[in-house]
Amino acid sequence: MPSKAQQRYLLASAVAGVAAAIRIIRRRNIHVPPQPLPADFPVTPKDVVDAAKRVRPHVHRTPVLTCHGLDELAGRSLKFKCEVFQRTGSFKIRGATNAALQAPENAPLVTHSSGNHAQALALAARSTNREAHVVMPRTAPAVKRAAVAGYGAHITLCEPTNKARAEAAQKKTEEVQGYFVHPSNEPRVISGQGSVAVEFLEQCSDLDALVVPVGGGGLIGGIAVYAKWKRPSLKIIGAEPKNVDDAYRSKQKGELVGHDDRDSVADGLKTLLGSNTWPVVRDLVDEIITVEESEIKKATALIWGRMKLCIEPSAGVGVACVLSEAFRARYPADEYGTVGVILCGGNLDLAKASAKLFA
Ligand SMILES: Cc1ncc(COP(=O)(O)O)c(C=O)c1O
């Protein structure tokens, strides 16, 4: 017969064990089936699953890498989904290909983009034997412009504002009777981008949270629709530069608001949420965390130095987020021990970027 003290110890151990098991079930979602999502979303989990199958022959299944040094800095295990190795150098080929494969027969594809979607659409058009017309801000990095031209797309330059881009693209669509593929708000683009999550969750069964850079919200939108259905307890956190914080402000206010068109070193994230991506961000994304320009540069340089991965600053935004004080405070490492970070792209002008990052 155990003594009173032993009984108390056994009881306390049993209670602690049950509590730990509940925590694990809640976090890992063991035996929790996929959950239905609101019916009025522009994209369903099935759209994402179908898109993942559709684009699979056309895109790379990118690797997930880890880095001991970064784990130490973050105080937890980080899993990096390396879309930096994706075709055209970013995840954008997924959504562009999904849209191109479903576009009206023979229609030229038209878009506006600061670069990564432009390259992706240009390649997707070439692979599906279509013409591509791309409106780019005149400030887009030369390396991105050259790549778009290299895939055979026709380029029209415009002023570097969201309004100027949209107007020029509309004009071009009418002129060539094309099929306009919005870089982030087009449902087929959103579901194509969601294929990142389909792969990532297949590759890693132990993620507690996912950090995703946010521009127009296509990437986080597709990821959230799939991940919150497949694994409802997984936290989805958007990472945004403070200078272009429309997603953060929209979440705070509960309605879609813009930003001040300030500049950011993360040029891929200067776009705005749209009518299709906003409801998903509003309802399925747990939180948006913003980071300063200095944090973005530091995090980007860190990945270059520690992982030898040439990511662009837009990808550095996710890394800066997971290393930020705000993230640590909101998502303590003892509860969120394994965090996935999307290294979304690696297209940059190396000479210019290294001068900026290491200045
Ligand atoms: C490298 C990179 N990361 C993230 C994003 C943001 O994606 P989304 O506009 O779908 O939010 C972009 C958008 O251009 C990008 O180029």
PDBQT file of the ligand as one rigid body, heavy atoms in Angstrom, charges set to zero:
ROOT
HETATM    1  C1  LIG A 401       8.542  36.313 -52.761  1.00  0.00    +0.000 C 
HETATM    2  C2  LIG A 401       7.149  36.687 -52.421  1.00  0.00    +0.000 A 
HETATM    3  N1  LIG A 401       6.679  36.350 -51.214  1.00  0.00    +0.000 NA
HETATM    4  C3  LIG A 401       5.430  36.638 -50.828  1.00  0.00    +0.000 A 
HETATM    5  C4  LIG A 401       4.567  37.323 -51.664  1.00  0.00    +0.000 A 
HETATM    6  C5  LIG A 401       3.184  37.635 -51.178  1.00  0.00    +0.000 C 
HETATM    7  O1  LIG A 401       2.250  36.840 -51.805  1.00  0.00    +0.000 OA
HETATM    8  P1  LIG A 401       0.731  37.284 -51.827  1.00  0.00    +0.000 P 
HETATM    9  O2  LIG A 401       0.656  38.524 -52.668  1.00  0.00    +0.000 OA
HETATM   10  O3  LIG A 401       0.025  36.140 -52.425  1.00  0.00    +0.000 OA
HETATM   11  O4  LIG A 401       0.373  37.575 -50.419  1.00  0.00    +0.000 OA
HETATM   12  C6  LIG A 401       5.006  37.705 -52.929  1.00  0.00    +0.000 A 
HETATM   13  C7  LIG A 401       4.129  38.433 -53.818  1.00  0.00    +0.000 C 
HETATM   14  O5  LIG A 401       4.510  38.916 -54.863  1.00  0.00    +0.000 OA
HETATM   15  C8  LIG A 401       6.319  37.369 -53.323  1.00  0.00    +0.000 A 
HETATM   16  O6  LIG A 401       6.794  37.696 -54.531  1.00  0.00    +0.000 OA
ENDROOT
TORSDOF 0
